[in-house]
């Protein structure tokens, strides 16, 4: 995920997420205080450009980082698939799980938003201003735009889907090169990704200030409605993750032929670690113990579980799509079939190239490309990142449970 954290960096991650959340809370309080104050115009005249500047700094990292990570992720997937029969079965099941989660999200999230609409006051404030939403093309234009005549021109225009597809094809072609040039290209893109992660770290070190400025401006115009919106958003996006979590139990029962109570009892310790650490990597020993409790072969668990932690991230497409669909509902952006298809495609590829990093780091780089591909404004993401630490619990919980269910399914199919 997106959403999972490196275990060794947990204290620093929690401190950073805590300060960002504190910046959001302080911004909300300051904005509420400014609503009836004569100080509002001069304060907001300074704070709003400051928040916009931080947002632009965050946006500038999306395209180069996602391009590099997709190259690395596709190459890793190709190498894994060529490793043998169990590897191909595992990758095929990963793909089915991710596609099912993405499809469930594009169906369920709009239904949830129709049944429980976005609070209007804050939605109007967040969708106001100079945010420009890309026009949503028809099906013919969408298909024609998949192959750019000039990939650099597409990148400069913010057409993320053609760039993402180009990088995926480029990575597939590079996988057929001899070892030396392939290693050279991989090293180059690993260096680009590493450098961009350093830049993102610098930008996110300023997140408490940027989120404070953005939250203050929105709260000053929307009042307490912004608090209601953030709570509504957390519930809706977490429900998308809950759908994947329930899907893990269904997979364990119907594909792995495990008893529902036996599976539920076996995964409870791993789920407890997931909730407390928000890290699939930190939960790996507990997941291995769950596999032993379920009687799975060690050869299956030792191969599939680490691969699932590295590549699967089952909740990512579903919850990232839910985030973007929520923003579309909030900003009044219509989403047709072509936009949904673009979102599913980019969510899958972005997940494949996404490192296991804290939610506050990976949130914008994972959801930003989806929003750009679907023609949805990305400005609200800068505020939503401040509360990502809460949906992140559901992300990790769903990922860990699905990892064990997938391992049990592969073990049964391999016997």
N, C-alpha and C positions, 0 to 999 in steps of 0.2 A: 504494500500500500504504500502503499499509501496507507498510512495510518499506523503501521507497526513501527516500533522504535528499536534501536540498537540497545541491548540490555546494558552494556557498559556505560552508556551515556545517559542513563535514566535520570540521575539527579539533575544534571544540566538541562535536560529536556523539560523536566517538570518545572524547574525554575523559570525557564524561558516562556513556557506556556502559561505559567502562573502570572508572570509580569504582563504578558499580552492580554490575558483576561482582566487583570487589574486595570490596564490602560483602557479597555472597553468600559468597565464599570465606572471609572473616573470620568471618561468622556460622556457617558450617559448622564451622570449626575451634573456635570458642568453644563451640558446642553440644556437640561431641565431648568437649571438655575438661570440660564441666560434668556429663557423664553420671554420673560417679562422685564428684562433689564435693558437699560440704555447702553450698556457696554456691549451688547450683542453684535451690532454692526462692525465696530473696529476689531473685536476679538475674532469673529468669524472671517473677516477679511484677511486675517493672517493665518488662521487655523486651516481653512478650507484649501488654499493653495499648498500648504504644507502636507496635508493628507493626500492631495492629488499627486504631489511630487513623489511621495513614498510609494503610492500605487504604481506610478510609471516605472519606478526603479524595480518593482516586483515584476511588472509585465515584461520588461526587456529581457528577463532571463528565460522566459517560457520557451520560445522557439529554439534557441541553440541547445538548451538542456534537453528538451524532449527529443530533438533530432538525434543527439548523441546517444541518449538512453535507448531509443528505439533500435538504432544500429547494434548496440551491445546486446540488447534483449533478444532481438531476432536471431542474431548469431548464436547466442547461447541456446535458444530453443531448437535451432537447426542441429546443433551438435548433440543435444540431448536426444532428439528424435532419431538420429542415426545410430544411437548406441545399442539398439536391439529391440526385440519384441515388447518387453515389459515397458521400455521407455516410450515406445510409440503408443501403446495402450494408455499409459499414464498421461501423455500429452493430449491424446484424443479426449480422455475423460475431463482433463482440465478445461479444454475448449468447450465441451458440452456444458459444464458447470457454469462457466463464465457467460456463455451465450444465454443460458436459461435465466441467470440472474439479471442480465441486461434487459432481456425481453420482459421479465416480470416487472422491472422498474419502469419501463416506458408505458406499461399498461396500468400498473397500480398507482404510480405517483400522480398522474393526471386525475385519476378517479378520487384519490384522497383530497386533492386540491379543489375538486368540484364539491365534494361533500363537506370539506372544512376549508373554506377559502382563506387566502392570505389576509391578515389584518390590514385594512385599507389605508389607515393613516400613515404608517411607516412605509408601506409599499409605495405610496405616492411620493414620499420624500426620497426614498432610495432610487426611484426610477426617474427623478427629475434631474435637472442640470444639463450638462453638455455631453452626457453619455450618448454615444452613437452606436446603434445596433445595426449590424449588417443585414442587408435585404435577404430574405429567404428565397432561393431560386426555385423554379418549377423543376419537375423531374428531368426534363430534357436538359435544362441548363446545369442541373446538378451532375448528371452523368457526363456531360461535355466538360465540366470543370474538374473532373477527377484527374485528367491527364493534362498538366500544364504545358504550354508551349515553351515557357521559360520558368524553371523552378525558382530561380532567384527573384524574378518578378512576382511570382505567386507569394513567396515569402515576404517580400516587402509590402505586398498588399494585404497581408494578414490572412491569406487563404490557407488555413492550417491543414485541411484534409489532403489536398494535393501534395503538400510537402511531406506529411506523415507517410502517405502511400509511396512517394518517391524514396524516402529513407528506408522503408521496409523492403522495396524492390532492390535498392542499392545493397542492403545488408544480405539479401538472398543471393545476389550476384557475387558479392565478396566472399560468401561461404564456399564458392566453387573455385576460388583462386588457390594457387599453391600456398603452402604454409607461411613462407616468408612475407609475401605482400599482404596476406590476410592478417598476420600478426601485426604488421606495420599499421594497417588501417585500424585494427582494434585498439592498438595502443594510442593512436591519435585521438580516437573518439573517447576512450577512457580518460585521456588527459583533458579533453574539452569538457566532459561531464564533471570531472573533479574540480576544474577551475570554476565552472559555473556554480557548483555547489558551494564553493568558498564565497562567491559573490552573493548567493542567496543567503548564506549565513550572515554576511555583513548587513544585508538589507533587513533580514528578520531580527537582527539585534536591535534595529530601530523600530520594530513592530509596535512596542508599547506606545511610542510617540505617534507613529502614523495612525494606529487604530484609535488612539485618544482623539486626534484631530478629526478623523472621519466621523467617529461616533458623536462627538460634540456637535458637529455641523448638522447631522441628521436628527439628533435628539432635540436640538434647538427648534427645528421646524416640525417635527412629528410628535414630540413629547413622549409620554409613556407608551405610546403605540409601538415604539421600536422594541421595547422589552417584550411585549406580547408577540411581536413578529419573530424575535430570536427564539423564544420558547416554542412557538409554533414550528419554526424551521427545524429545531433539534428533534422534535417528535416525528415530523414527517420523514426526515432523512434517516432517522434511526429505525423507522418502520421498514424502510427499504432493506436495511441490514438485517432486520428481524426475519424478513422473508427468506433471505439466504440462510440464516441460522435454522429456520424450520425446514428448509430444503435439505440441510445436512442430515437431519433426523430421518427424513423421508428416504434419502439415498442410502443411509445405513440400514434401514429396515427392508426396503424393497430391492435394492441392488446387492448389498452385502449380506442380506438375509440374517441380520442380527436382531435379537429381541429389543424392542424399544426401551424397556427398563434397563436391560443389561448395558446397552450403549449409553444411555443417559447417565447411569451410575459411573461408568468407566471414564467418561469425559469430564465429570465434575471437577476433579483436581486440576486438570489442564485449564478448564474455564476459570477457576479461581485464580490461577497464575496469570491468565490473560487479562482478567479484570484489574488485578493489582498492578501489573507491569505495563499493560497496553503494548505488549511485544510478543509476536509469534516466535521470534528467535529465543526469547527467555522461556517461553512455554514449551520448547522442543523436548527437554527431558521429561516433562509431565505428559506430553503427547506420546512419547515412546513407552512410558509406563502404562498409559491407557491401552496402547496396542497389545502389550503383554497381557493385561487384564482380559482383553477380548479374545486372547488366544491366537493372535495373528502371527505369522511367521516373521522371525527377525529379519530375514532377507528382504521381505517386502517393506517392513517398517524402516529399515536402515536406508533403503533406496528412495522410497516414495516420499516419506515425511520431509527430509531435507530439501528435496526437489519442490515439494509443495510450498514450503516456507519461502523458497527463493523465487518461485515463478507463479504460484497460483493466486494468492490474495483474492479469495473468492468474492468478498464483498465490494471490491473496488469498482468494477463496472456498474453494479447496481446502485451503490450509494453515490458515486460520482455523477452518474446520470440523474439521480434524484436531486442532487444539488443544483444542477444546471436547469432541470425542468422546473424546480422551485423558483429559481431566479427568473426564468421565462414567465412563469405565472405572476411573479411579483412585479415585473416590468411590463407586463402586457404583450409579450412577444409571442405571436402564434407559432406553433410547431407543427409542420406537416409531416407526412411520411418520409420525404427526402431528408428533412432535418433530423428526424429520429434515426434514420439509417446512418446518416453521417455521424451522429453522436455515438451510436453503438460501435461503429467501426473504429472511431478514434479512441473510445474508452477501452476497447480491447487492446489496441496497439500501445496506448499510453500506459496501461497496466503492465504490459509485457516489459516495457522499458523502465518501469518505476522501481527505484531501489527501496529497501526496507528502511524507511526513515520516519521520524516523527511526523504526526499529522500536520502540525503547523508548518513544517518545511515542505512536505510533499503535496499539501492541499491545493495550492494555486497551480503548481506545475502539473498536477493530475487533472484538475477540473478546468483550468484555463483553456487548454487545447480543445476540450469538448465544447465549451461555450463558444469559442471562436468558430468551430466547425458548424455549430448549430445556429449561428447568427444571433447569439444571446450576449448581452452586455456582461463584461467581466468585472465592472466596477464594484458591484455588491460583494464579490468574493473577498475583497480586502477586509470587510467587516465580519463576514461569516467565518473567516479563518480564526478569529478571536475566540469563538466558541467551539472550534473543532475538537478540542480536548474532550468534549462530552460525547458526540457521536463516535469519536475514535474508540471508545470503550466497546461499542457495538461492532465496529469494524473488526477489532482484534478478536472479540468473542466469536463472531461468525467465521472468521478465517480459521481459528484454531479448531473449532468444531468440524468445519468442512474438511480440513486437512486430515483429521482422523477418519472421517467417513469415507473420503476418497481412498485413503490407504487400505481400509477394510474392503472396499469394493475391488480394488486392484488385486488384493491378496486372494479374494474369492475367485475372481476371473482367471487368475494365473494358476490355480490348482488343477 
